[in-house]
Amino acid sequence: MSDTSKIYKQIQTAMTIHRRDFRIAVFGPIIYIMSTISITIGIVIIRNYLSYIESNGLYPMPDLFSFPYRWVIILTGVYLAFSAVVAIARERESGAMELLFYGPVDNVSYVIGKYSAQLTVYCLLIILYLVCFFIISNIAGVQIPASFFMMMLLSLFTGAYLISVGVFVSTISKSVRSATLVFLTLIASTLLIQASQAWLSNVAPESDYYNPVLLLQQLLGWVQVVLTWLSPFSYLNYGVNEMLRGNMIAFLRVLGLSFVFCMTFIVSSIIGLKIRGVRQ
């Protein structure tokens, strides 16, 4: 078989896997429950903002929708990445993956098919959230700024990066339990470290000598530096903040790094699946 026909066969197989997983996601109830919960959280945050603005006699800030949209998109990205983790690990554990690989499926078509299905759902949900935020803005009488669309573009890249991490974790894990544990630990520790660092930065140490608060601030600060270069959540927050400040060079750099890390994890998933194998 020539290289061209092999690539064509891989594309066809990946599209078949993509269509199957996409139908499972779209026709299942969980995706609608998750999106409803996400947009409800966003509405609650916006409502609190507007109540504060009304009670204090302030005009709406230009980035009114920035913080709620970030929460909505983080919840969505984590859910879809977790869905990829469970789907791939479950197929390996049940033996379905091994059966697929007896046919035309190989590690390249399998990873690309699984990843592209979750990414397609993610893109459709971004469009749905855009419509929802437009409706909310019309009801609240607040215009959506142009920066909101730039934030949507960034969320597409960071979400694609996050989903690729989920695919990578599942391809190298032995079971659903281990894949779930690794992924949730990774996500929870990343979010907890970022939240702890933000909270401790507002705590003033009483002394520069042998102060545990100062030590924790320094340790979490060093960890935060690492996460700034690795975490898709850090990329989302940093990219949005720099974009709102008008620093488009930093914004474009975040887009580029998200794409590079996304491709890195996809390639690593393909290699990891080949090394790990399809059997439990």
Backbone bond lengths (Angstrom), bond angles and torsions (degrees), N, CA, C in turn:
res aa  C-N    CA-C-N  psi(-1)  N-CA   C-N-CA  omega(-1)  CA-C   N-CA-C  phi
1 M - - - 1.466 - - 1.529 109.40 -
2 S 1.348 116.53 128.38 1.453 120.61 -179.43 1.519 110.37 -71.67
3 D 1.353 114.46 164.34 1.465 119.17 -179.57 1.527 111.65 -62.93
4 T 1.352 116.33 -36.93 1.463 119.97 -179.05 1.527 111.56 -65.17
5 S 1.326 116.36 -46.55 1.464 119.75 179.67 1.521 111.46 -67.51
6 K 1.337 116.83 -32.43 1.467 120.40 177.75 1.524 110.76 -66.48
7 I 1.336 116.08 -43.83 1.465 120.18 178.63 1.528 110.56 -64.59
8 Y 1.345 116.03 -40.94 1.468 119.99 178.43 1.522 110.90 -62.21
9 K 1.328 116.34 -40.64 1.461 121.03 178.19 1.524 111.10 -64.68
10 Q 1.345 116.53 -39.85 1.464 120.25 178.40 1.521 111.19 -65.08
11 I 1.331 116.72 -39.55 1.464 120.53 179.19 1.528 110.45 -64.78
12 Q 1.336 116.56 -44.65 1.465 120.06 178.29 1.530 111.69 -60.47
13 T 1.323 115.50 -44.50 1.467 119.78 -179.95 1.521 111.24 -65.10
14 A 1.346 116.45 -42.68 1.465 120.52 178.69 1.524 111.08 -61.80
15 M 1.328 116.92 -38.97 1.468 120.28 178.75 1.526 111.41 -66.84
16 T 1.335 116.74 -35.70 1.467 119.89 176.97 1.526 111.14 -64.75
17 I 1.337 116.19 -45.11 1.468 120.63 177.04 1.524 110.18 -63.13
18 H 1.331 115.82 -40.09 1.463 120.96 179.27 1.523 110.95 -60.49
19 R 1.323 116.87 -47.47 1.473 120.18 -178.49 1.523 111.33 -63.89
20 R 1.318 116.60 -40.75 1.469 119.78 -179.71 1.523 111.22 -63.79
21 D 1.340 117.27 -49.68 1.464 120.71 -178.78 1.523 111.75 -67.76
22 F 1.329 116.21 -34.25 1.464 119.64 178.74 1.526 110.65 -65.24
23 R 1.332 116.63 -42.67 1.471 119.93 177.92 1.525 111.18 -63.91
24 I 1.316 116.58 -40.65 1.468 120.00 178.65 1.526 110.67 -60.56
25 A 1.343 116.21 -42.07 1.469 120.25 -178.63 1.522 111.66 -70.02
26 V 1.331 116.49 -44.20 1.465 120.73 -174.21 1.526 111.82 -71.55
27 F 1.325 116.83 -38.43 1.465 119.80 -176.75 1.526 112.77 -90.60
28 G 1.315 117.24 2.86 1.457 120.42 174.52 1.517 111.04 -91.46
29 P 1.320 118.36 154.09 1.468 121.01 -175.94 1.529 113.91 -79.43
30 I 1.331 117.33 -21.64 1.464 119.84 -170.57 1.520 111.60 -65.90
31 I 1.326 117.45 -38.33 1.459 120.40 -177.87 1.528 110.76 -62.59
32 Y 1.324 117.38 -34.68 1.465 121.08 -179.96 1.532 110.97 -75.90
33 I 1.313 115.90 -35.78 1.467 119.22 175.44 1.522 110.17 -64.39
34 M 1.348 116.19 -44.61 1.460 120.70 -179.12 1.528 111.30 -63.90
35 S 1.331 117.15 -45.40 1.465 119.88 -179.11 1.526 111.32 -66.02
36 T 1.332 117.05 -35.62 1.468 120.43 177.06 1.522 111.19 -65.38
37 I 1.330 116.40 -43.87 1.467 120.37 177.77 1.523 110.48 -62.79
38 S 1.337 116.90 -42.89 1.466 120.96 -178.49 1.518 111.51 -62.44
39 I 1.332 116.60 -48.30 1.460 119.12 -177.76 1.523 111.01 -70.37
40 T 1.334 117.60 -29.54 1.467 120.46 175.85 1.523 110.64 -64.70
41 I 1.327 116.63 -42.44 1.466 120.42 176.48 1.522 110.29 -61.21
42 G 1.339 116.56 -42.40 1.459 119.73 177.41 1.518 112.34 -61.77
43 I 1.330 117.23 -40.55 1.469 121.36 178.98 1.526 110.91 -64.72
44 V 1.332 116.74 -41.45 1.470 120.44 179.16 1.525 110.64 -61.93
45 I 1.336 116.77 -42.95 1.470 120.06 179.32 1.522 110.44 -63.88
46 I 1.331 117.28 -44.69 1.467 120.56 179.27 1.527 110.50 -63.50
47 R 1.313 116.95 -40.74 1.471 120.68 178.90 1.526 110.68 -61.18
48 N 1.322 117.05 -42.13 1.465 120.05 178.01 1.524 111.26 -64.57
49 Y 1.341 116.32 -40.26 1.463 120.02 176.03 1.525 110.86 -59.30
50 L 1.332 116.35 -48.67 1.460 120.34 -177.02 1.524 111.71 -66.26
51 S 1.327 117.38 -35.91 1.469 120.55 176.99 1.519 110.63 -64.75
52 Y 1.329 115.98 -40.78 1.466 119.75 178.13 1.524 110.78 -65.49
53 I 1.333 115.32 -42.39 1.464 119.57 179.68 1.528 110.61 -63.45
54 E 1.335 116.67 -42.63 1.463 120.49 -178.88 1.522 111.82 -66.51
55 S 1.324 116.83 -41.26 1.463 119.90 -177.57 1.520 112.49 -72.14
56 N 1.330 117.27 -25.31 1.462 120.46 -179.06 1.520 113.24 -102.06
57 G 1.324 116.59 0.40 1.456 119.61 176.92 1.511 113.48 68.37
58 L 1.335 117.11 33.83 1.457 121.22 -178.59 1.520 110.25 -105.05
59 Y 1.334 115.01 153.74 1.454 119.61 174.62 1.527 109.39 -83.31
60 P 1.320 117.90 151.93 1.463 120.80 179.97 1.528 111.58 -58.37
61 M 1.314 116.00 135.15 1.456 121.10 177.93 1.522 109.62 -73.12
62 P 1.357 118.20 156.47 1.463 120.21 -175.83 1.521 113.31 -67.38
63 D 1.338 117.86 -23.61 1.464 120.35 -178.82 1.527 110.77 -106.99
64 L 1.321 116.47 39.99 1.461 121.50 -176.75 1.523 111.98 -58.50
65 F 1.338 117.07 -37.49 1.462 121.43 -175.21 1.527 112.93 -92.81
66 S 1.310 117.20 -0.73 1.465 120.14 -175.41 1.523 112.45 -65.25
67 F 1.330 116.78 -55.48 1.464 120.46 -175.86 1.525 112.63 -64.86
68 P 1.353 119.66 -47.76 1.475 118.44 178.51 1.520 113.35 -62.52
69 Y 1.334 117.38 -37.16 1.466 119.03 179.08 1.522 110.94 -65.51
70 R 1.323 116.94 -36.83 1.464 119.55 178.59 1.527 110.94 -62.37
71 W 1.325 117.01 -41.27 1.460 119.76 178.01 1.523 110.99 -64.69
72 V 1.322 116.13 -42.70 1.468 120.48 179.91 1.520 110.78 -61.06
73 I 1.319 116.62 -45.19 1.456 120.37 -174.62 1.524 111.48 -75.66
74 I 1.328 118.06 -30.32 1.469 120.33 176.41 1.524 110.23 -66.77
75 L 1.333 117.15 -45.38 1.464 120.50 177.78 1.526 111.23 -60.59
76 T 1.323 116.29 -40.85 1.461 120.28 179.93 1.520 111.43 -66.42
77 G 1.335 116.82 -45.80 1.456 120.38 -179.69 1.513 112.52 -63.00
78 V 1.333 116.42 -41.92 1.471 120.29 179.12 1.525 110.17 -63.91
79 Y 1.328 117.07 -42.60 1.467 119.72 -179.93 1.525 111.47 -62.35
80 L 1.338 117.85 -46.87 1.463 120.18 -177.39 1.524 111.53 -68.61
81 A 1.334 116.99 -36.78 1.464 119.50 175.36 1.522 110.53 -64.18
82 F 1.328 116.22 -41.05 1.463 120.32 177.90 1.529 110.95 -66.26
83 S 1.325 117.29 -35.56 1.466 120.85 176.66 1.521 110.94 -62.06
84 A 1.339 116.22 -40.84 1.464 119.97 176.99 1.518 111.09 -64.71
85 V 1.332 116.28 -39.83 1.468 120.87 178.29 1.525 110.55 -59.21
86 V 1.321 116.66 -50.82 1.465 121.36 -176.10 1.527 111.18 -67.89
87 A 1.339 117.16 -41.75 1.465 120.65 -176.22 1.523 111.59 -63.39
88 I 1.327 116.86 -47.25 1.465 120.20 -177.84 1.520 110.82 -70.04
89 A 1.332 117.01 -45.54 1.467 120.24 -179.20 1.525 111.15 -64.34
90 R 1.330 117.48 -36.31 1.467 120.52 179.68 1.531 111.04 -67.66
91 E 1.330 116.93 -39.44 1.465 119.62 179.39 1.527 111.23 -66.67
92 R 1.321 116.81 -34.84 1.467 118.51 175.92 1.530 110.58 -68.78
93 E 1.325 116.27 -44.55 1.461 120.75 -176.36 1.530 111.78 -66.46
94 S 1.327 117.42 -35.08 1.465 120.92 -178.47 1.524 113.07 -83.50
95 G 1.334 117.17 -12.06 1.458 120.72 -177.88 1.511 113.88 91.32
96 A 1.350 117.72 -2.10 1.465 120.73 -179.72 1.526 111.38 -66.27
97 M 1.325 116.87 -34.62 1.459 120.17 179.09 1.529 110.85 -63.64
98 E 1.312 116.62 -41.77 1.466 120.32 179.31 1.523 111.03 -62.69
99 L 1.327 117.25 -40.34 1.462 120.86 178.13 1.528 111.31 -64.07
100 L 1.332 116.93 -39.94 1.461 120.42 178.54 1.524 111.32 -62.63
101 F 1.323 116.61 -36.82 1.461 120.33 -176.41 1.528 112.43 -77.45
102 Y 1.335 118.08 -9.77 1.458 120.45 170.96 1.531 110.95 -74.33
103 G 1.326 116.25 -19.84 1.453 121.76 178.63 1.521 111.22 -95.08
104 P 1.338 116.95 -144.54 1.470 120.35 -177.24 1.528 114.32 -80.35
105 V 1.329 117.95 -0.32 1.463 121.22 -176.29 1.522 110.23 -78.76
106 D 1.337 116.38 134.62 1.459 121.43 170.89 1.524 108.43 -127.86
107 N 1.337 116.11 -177.85 1.463 119.52 -174.82 1.525 112.52 -64.55
108 V 1.334 117.51 -33.44 1.468 120.67 -179.13 1.527 110.59 -69.06
109 S 1.330 116.67 -52.99 1.470 120.23 -177.60 1.529 111.60 -65.12
110 Y 1.320 116.60 -34.35 1.465 119.84 -179.06 1.525 111.16 -66.72
111 V 1.326 116.95 -49.79 1.465 120.95 -178.43 1.523 110.77 -64.35
112 I 1.325 117.11 -45.24 1.464 120.19 -178.47 1.528 110.65 -65.36
113 G 1.334 116.95 -40.86 1.461 119.97 178.76 1.515 112.53 -63.14
114 K 1.329 116.37 -45.94 1.466 120.94 179.23 1.527 111.10 -63.99
115 Y 1.316 116.21 -44.83 1.466 120.31 -177.43 1.529 111.17 -66.76
116 S 1.325 116.88 -46.10 1.467 120.11 -176.19 1.527 111.89 -65.25
117 A 1.336 117.29 -30.92 1.466 119.57 178.26 1.523 110.93 -64.52
118 Q 1.332 117.08 -47.08 1.464 120.63 178.91 1.527 111.37 -66.22
119 L 1.334 116.69 -37.15 1.464 120.05 -179.99 1.526 110.81 -67.13
120 T 1.327 117.53 -37.56 1.465 120.77 177.82 1.527 111.09 -63.49
121 V 1.321 116.19 -44.57 1.469 120.10 176.59 1.523 110.35 -60.24
122 Y 1.322 116.46 -41.31 1.466 121.56 179.74 1.532 110.92 -61.56
123 C 1.329 117.31 -43.77 1.467 120.91 179.56 1.528 111.17 -64.07
124 L 1.323 116.93 -40.69 1.467 120.18 178.14 1.525 111.55 -65.02
125 L 1.327 116.37 -37.26 1.467 119.33 178.21 1.526 111.23 -68.63
126 I 1.321 117.63 -34.54 1.466 120.24 175.85 1.529 109.99 -61.21
127 I 1.333 116.42 -42.92 1.469 120.07 177.17 1.530 110.58 -62.94
128 L 1.329 116.42 -41.50 1.469 120.38 177.64 1.521 110.99 -61.65
129 Y 1.324 116.91 -43.18 1.465 120.30 179.28 1.521 111.27 -65.51
130 L 1.326 117.24 -35.02 1.463 120.35 176.86 1.525 110.26 -61.02
131 V 1.326 116.46 -45.06 1.466 120.30 178.32 1.528 110.61 -62.29
132 C 1.329 116.51 -42.96 1.468 120.37 -179.88 1.524 111.50 -62.97
133 F 1.328 117.00 -43.05 1.462 119.76 -179.79 1.524 111.34 -69.45
134 F 1.332 117.96 -31.45 1.460 120.42 174.14 1.532 110.47 -63.71
135 I 1.318 116.25 -43.52 1.469 120.17 178.57 1.527 110.60 -63.48
136 I 1.333 115.91 -43.66 1.468 120.23 179.30 1.521 110.94 -62.80
137 S 1.336 116.62 -41.11 1.468 120.00 -179.05 1.528 111.21 -65.40
138 N 1.329 117.00 -37.20 1.468 119.97 177.98 1.526 111.38 -68.76
139 I 1.335 116.37 -39.48 1.464 119.59 178.07 1.525 110.89 -65.89
140 A 1.335 116.41 -41.44 1.467 120.88 -178.16 1.521 112.74 -80.91
141 G 1.332 116.87 -12.80 1.458 119.91 -178.51 1.514 113.29 72.43
142 V 1.319 116.84 29.69 1.465 122.48 -179.67 1.519 108.35 -118.15
143 Q 1.313 116.93 127.74 1.461 120.93 -179.00 1.527 110.75 -78.59
144 I 1.320 115.88 137.83 1.464 120.55 175.82 1.522 109.01 -77.83
145 P 1.333 118.53 123.44 1.464 120.84 -178.24 1.521 111.62 -76.08
146 A 1.334 115.99 166.25 1.468 120.97 178.77 1.522 111.67 -64.72
147 S 1.338 116.58 -27.05 1.464 120.02 179.83 1.526 111.98 -62.91
148 F 1.331 116.97 -24.39 1.463 120.15 179.69 1.528 111.06 -64.11
149 F 1.330 116.65 -37.59 1.466 120.37 -179.98 1.528 110.98 -71.83
150 M 1.322 116.93 -32.90 1.462 120.16 173.88 1.523 110.38 -65.63
151 M 1.323 115.94 -37.47 1.459 120.42 177.79 1.532 110.63 -66.67
152 M 1.316 117.16 -36.28 1.457 120.52 175.92 1.523 111.10 -63.70
153 L 1.319 116.78 -40.85 1.466 120.66 177.13 1.520 110.81 -61.32
154 L 1.324 116.24 -44.16 1.464 120.21 178.64 1.524 111.04 -63.62
155 S 1.327 116.96 -41.10 1.466 120.07 -179.33 1.521 111.67 -64.43
156 L 1.323 117.54 -27.95 1.463 120.51 176.20 1.524 110.52 -64.63
157 F 1.324 117.00 -42.95 1.464 121.66 -179.24 1.526 111.33 -71.41
158 T 1.332 116.78 -45.73 1.466 119.10 -178.62 1.529 111.27 -68.58
159 G 1.334 117.43 -35.29 1.461 120.31 176.29 1.517 111.79 -66.39
160 A 1.336 116.67 -40.00 1.465 120.39 176.25 1.521 110.64 -62.30
161 Y 1.319 116.61 -38.37 1.463 121.90 176.82 1.525 110.73 -63.88
162 L 1.330 116.91 -45.53 1.462 121.06 -178.92 1.530 111.52 -63.64
163 I 1.324 117.56 -41.84 1.462 120.68 178.75 1.520 110.76 -64.29
164 S 1.330 117.55 -37.90 1.471 120.26 178.33 1.522 111.34 -63.85
165 V 1.334 117.21 -33.10 1.468 120.50 175.56 1.526 110.10 -64.13
166 G 1.334 116.74 -43.18 1.459 120.45 178.05 1.518 112.46 -61.63
167 V 1.328 116.90 -41.92 1.466 120.78 177.82 1.521 110.50 -63.24
168 F 1.323 116.92 -41.56 1.469 120.58 -179.88 1.524 111.65 -63.31
169 V 1.329 116.52 -44.96 1.468 120.28 -179.71 1.525 110.70 -59.71
170 S 1.322 116.83 -42.05 1.465 119.86 -176.67 1.523 112.56 -72.13
171 T 1.328 118.32 -32.10 1.461 120.26 -177.84 1.523 112.69 -72.29
172 I 1.329 117.57 -22.76 1.465 119.82 -178.95 1.525 112.32 -104.95
173 S 1.335 117.71 1.54 1.465 121.07 -177.65 1.524 110.46 -93.09
174 K 1.323 115.37 155.21 1.461 121.28 -176.77 1.523 112.84 -86.35
175 S 1.323 117.16 -30.33 1.459 120.20 -174.32 1.521 110.04 -149.13
176 V 1.329 114.87 171.53 1.466 120.31 177.32 1.519 110.29 -63.55
177 R 1.322 116.43 -40.11 1.464 120.21 -178.04 1.524 111.40 -63.81
178 S 1.321 117.14 -47.09 1.465 119.80 -178.62 1.520 111.35 -67.72
179 A 1.339 117.18 -40.07 1.463 120.25 178.72 1.522 111.15 -63.98
180 T 1.336 116.31 -43.49 1.465 120.80 178.65 1.518 111.39 -63.24
181 L 1.324 116.20 -43.99 1.461 120.52 -178.93 1.520 111.45 -63.29
182 V 1.324 116.54 -45.40 1.467 120.31 -179.38 1.522 110.83 -63.98
183 F 1.327 116.86 -46.42 1.462 120.00 -176.74 1.522 111.82 -65.90
184 L 1.332 117.36 -48.58 1.464 119.83 -178.72 1.523 111.68 -65.37
185 T 1.330 117.25 -36.68 1.468 120.18 176.31 1.518 110.65 -63.91
186 L 1.324 116.22 -42.15 1.462 121.04 179.44 1.522 111.37 -62.71
187 I 1.331 116.98 -46.68 1.463 121.08 -178.51 1.523 110.99 -68.32
188 A 1.341 116.68 -46.41 1.467 120.48 -177.58 1.519 111.54 -63.97
189 S 1.330 117.34 -42.46 1.466 120.05 -179.51 1.521 111.07 -66.66
190 T 1.329 117.10 -38.30 1.468 120.30 178.79 1.522 111.34 -63.72
191 L 1.331 116.81 -48.73 1.467 120.28 179.57 1.522 111.75 -66.47
192 L 1.339 116.88 -37.65 1.464 120.40 -179.57 1.519 111.34 -67.02
193 I 1.321 117.02 -41.24 1.465 120.41 179.39 1.521 110.37 -64.23
194 Q 1.329 116.99 -43.41 1.461 119.64 179.54 1.526 111.41 -65.00
195 A 1.332 117.45 -41.61 1.466 120.28 179.20 1.520 111.14 -67.89
196 S 1.340 117.80 -39.87 1.467 121.57 179.90 1.519 110.95 -66.05
197 Q 1.322 116.05 -39.92 1.459 119.46 179.84 1.525 110.91 -65.69
198 A 1.343 116.39 -39.85 1.466 119.94 177.97 1.522 111.27 -66.58
199 W 1.331 117.48 -37.26 1.466 120.85 -179.93 1.522 111.09 -71.42
200 L 1.335 117.48 -44.06 1.463 120.51 -178.32 1.523 112.34 -69.62
201 S 1.330 116.91 -25.08 1.463 118.76 178.89 1.522 111.79 -66.39
202 N 1.348 117.32 -19.63 1.463 121.48 178.23 1.524 112.89 -92.55
203 V 1.345 116.79 -3.25 1.461 121.29 179.42 1.525 108.83 -95.91
204 A 1.313 116.47 122.84 1.465 120.98 -179.27 1.527 109.76 -85.43
205 P 1.346 118.89 122.14 1.471 120.57 177.51 1.518 111.14 -67.99
206 E 1.331 116.03 142.81 1.459 120.47 -178.21 1.522 111.88 -75.25
207 S 1.326 116.47 -28.86 1.459 119.79 -177.90 1.517 108.97 -149.27
208 D 1.329 116.26 153.32 1.456 121.16 177.70 1.522 112.11 -83.04
209 Y 1.328 118.23 -6.90 1.463 122.04 -174.84 1.530 109.72 -110.08
210 Y 1.315 116.22 121.40 1.467 123.73 173.62 1.530 111.72 53.12
211 N 1.300 114.88 43.12 1.458 119.43 179.22 1.527 108.91 -101.27
212 P 1.342 117.70 120.85 1.471 119.17 -177.37 1.523 113.23 -64.33
213 V 1.334 117.22 -32.67 1.460 119.93 179.21 1.519 110.30 -64.93
214 L 1.338 116.16 -43.64 1.460 120.58 179.04 1.525 110.91 -63.62
215 L 1.339 116.12 -39.78 1.463 120.24 179.02 1.525 111.03 -64.20
216 L 1.336 116.42 -44.48 1.461 120.21 178.30 1.525 111.54 -64.12
217 Q 1.333 116.23 -38.44 1.461 119.68 177.62 1.520 111.15 -61.04
218 Q 1.332 116.33 -41.95 1.461 120.18 -179.84 1.526 111.63 -68.61
219 L 1.344 116.32 -43.96 1.466 120.09 -179.53 1.529 111.60 -63.67
220 L 1.329 115.35 -48.03 1.459 118.93 179.24 1.521 111.70 -67.44
221 G 1.331 116.65 -29.63 1.459 119.91 175.82 1.515 111.55 -64.42
222 W 1.346 116.76 -41.34 1.470 120.60 177.55 1.527 111.08 -66.15
223 V 1.341 116.09 -41.90 1.464 119.65 178.33 1.526 110.38 -65.09
224 Q 1.324 115.73 -38.06 1.454 120.26 -179.81 1.522 111.22 -63.99
225 V 1.330 117.22 -34.44 1.466 120.62 176.88 1.525 110.30 -61.10
226 V 1.337 115.72 -42.11 1.469 120.13 178.05 1.526 110.52 -65.60
227 L 1.335 116.02 -45.01 1.462 120.04 -179.32 1.524 111.95 -64.68
228 T 1.320 116.99 -29.90 1.457 120.54 178.87 1.519 111.36 -59.55
229 W 1.345 115.38 -31.96 1.463 120.00 -178.97 1.525 113.06 -93.54
230 L 1.338 118.18 -9.21 1.465 120.31 -173.84 1.525 114.18 -122.61
231 S 1.319 118.14 -34.43 1.461 121.21 -171.26 1.530 111.89 -80.85
232 P 1.338 118.35 129.99 1.468 119.99 174.32 1.520 112.44 -65.40
233 F 1.339 117.34 -27.51 1.466 120.13 176.62 1.529 110.68 -67.37
234 S 1.334 115.90 -41.35 1.464 119.94 177.15 1.518 110.73 -64.99
235 Y 1.334 116.32 -39.36 1.462 119.74 177.42 1.525 111.01 -61.01
236 L 1.330 116.42 -41.53 1.460 119.96 -179.37 1.524 110.93 -64.53
237 N 1.319 117.17 -49.34 1.465 120.55 -178.75 1.520 111.73 -65.81
238 Y 1.332 115.88 -45.93 1.466 119.70 -178.67 1.525 110.87 -64.96
239 G 1.332 116.71 -43.55 1.459 119.88 -179.07 1.514 112.56 -63.77
240 V 1.338 116.87 -41.96 1.465 120.47 178.88 1.525 110.73 -65.59
241 N 1.320 117.01 -45.03 1.466 120.46 -179.12 1.525 111.57 -62.22
242 E 1.326 116.79 -43.37 1.468 119.69 179.82 1.526 111.16 -69.01
243 M 1.321 117.34 -35.66 1.456 120.63 177.74 1.523 110.85 -65.23
244 L 1.341 117.34 -40.56 1.463 120.79 178.18 1.522 111.72 -67.07
245 R 1.341 116.17 -27.05 1.468 119.87 176.03 1.526 112.29 -81.37
246 G 1.326 116.97 -7.46 1.455 120.70 -179.44 1.509 114.19 89.32
247 N 1.333 117.68 9.25 1.465 121.92 179.90 1.529 108.72 -88.56
248 M 1.333 116.50 82.68 1.458 120.55 -175.39 1.528 112.18 -74.62
249 I 1.324 117.64 -22.41 1.468 119.62 177.13 1.525 109.98 -64.56
250 A 1.337 115.96 -46.02 1.468 119.68 177.15 1.523 110.75 -64.51
251 F 1.323 117.03 -36.95 1.467 120.95 178.55 1.523 111.04 -62.19
252 L 1.325 116.73 -46.15 1.464 120.76 178.78 1.522 111.34 -66.72
253 R 1.325 116.48 -33.30 1.465 119.63 177.51 1.525 110.91 -64.92
254 V 1.326 116.46 -39.24 1.467 120.29 177.86 1.527 110.32 -65.12
255 L 1.330 117.25 -40.59 1.463 120.33 176.55 1.526 110.89 -59.44
256 G 1.333 115.48 -45.61 1.457 119.94 -179.18 1.515 112.87 -64.30
257 L 1.331 116.78 -43.77 1.464 120.36 -179.92 1.527 111.21 -66.41
258 S 1.323 117.03 -38.88 1.468 120.06 177.44 1.525 110.72 -61.23
259 F 1.324 116.29 -42.05 1.467 120.31 179.19 1.525 111.22 -65.99
260 V 1.328 116.69 -42.97 1.469 120.61 -179.65 1.523 110.74 -62.70
261 F 1.337 117.42 -46.93 1.462 120.40 -179.88 1.530 111.22 -67.06
262 C 1.330 117.07 -34.58 1.459 120.54 177.04 1.525 110.47 -61.59
263 M 1.330 116.80 -48.74 1.459 120.91 178.47 1.524 111.24 -63.80
264 T 1.329 116.08 -36.50 1.465 120.19 179.16 1.521 111.25 -62.29
265 F 1.323 116.97 -44.44 1.465 120.14 -179.45 1.528 111.90 -71.41
266 I 1.326 117.99 -32.41 1.466 119.57 176.85 1.525 110.47 -66.50
267 V 1.335 116.22 -47.01 1.470 120.08 177.46 1.526 110.39 -62.34
268 S 1.336 116.44 -41.16 1.469 120.28 178.04 1.526 111.17 -63.62
269 S 1.330 116.80 -34.74 1.467 120.42 177.47 1.524 110.97 -65.71
270 I 1.327 116.18 -41.93 1.470 120.52 178.65 1.524 110.47 -63.18
271 I 1.330 116.03 -45.55 1.468 120.33 178.81 1.524 110.49 -67.37
272 G 1.340 116.27 -43.03 1.459 120.34 -179.32 1.513 112.65 -62.30
273 L 1.339 117.03 -39.04 1.462 120.38 178.41 1.521 110.98 -66.77
274 K 1.323 116.36 -37.35 1.468 119.93 178.50 1.523 111.04 -66.33
275 I 1.338 116.73 -40.55 1.467 120.64 -179.86 1.523 110.67 -74.80
276 R 1.319 116.45 -45.14 1.468 121.22 -177.14 1.523 111.82 -68.77
277 G 1.328 116.63 -34.64 1.451 120.25 -178.73 1.515 111.91 87.75
278 V 1.318 115.86 173.96 1.463 121.15 -175.42 1.519 112.58 -99.88
279 R 1.293 117.54 -10.26 1.458 120.45 179.64 1.517 110.70 -89.56
280 Q 1.334 114.37 153.21 1.461 119.07 178.94 1.522 109.91 -73.02
